């Protein structure tokens, strides 16, 4: 089932989700996102077992950042992501625009190529000769969550762990820096994020809002 209160363009694309996934097989997850509702953006999905998501699941961290920074100039084609359990996906994200060139959603295709990589390695080892050199491949990690709060917890934990001292020893400027970093990641698109971060930084929610005002005035 999908939400009927969505943009007509997205509604028309719902049949494509199952059609593409059936064409490419059970290792291919196809997801349709409504960018107007990032915390429950998945409005249609097929083969959700690939990332463990379902209808109503939120955007990924990368998706939240794209919405926050309006990074919609180019479709993202054939990029590599790594799932929470270490499987490798070949992914593409296609942005869907209305007649006014406003992005209303995106169609994401995630193909689990882990078994092919194993097979490729075996074949490579069998066929490799002494004069061949292997290149380095850059991997990009991406986390897929069923619950938007898991994104919130993950992002805050990641930023705080990158600091070299406990929260109680952080200066005001360092806390503002943390808020700014999380703002760039799109965390404040998530309901309850201000309250959660205030608790983690041991400040009031009004302090977080003041930090945000200072950050936004500098831009």
Secondary structure, DSSP 8 states (H G I E B T S, - for coil): ---SSS-HHHHHHHHHHHHHHHHH-TTEEEEEEEGGGGGG-EEEEESGGGTT--TT----HHHHHHHHHT--SS-EEEEEEE-TTS-EEEEEEEEEE-TTS-EEEEEEEEEE-HHHHHHHHHHHHHH--TT---------B----SSHHHHHHHHHHHHHHTSSS-GGG--HHHHHHHHHHHHHTTGGGSTTHHHHHHHHHTS-HHHHHHHHHHHHHT-
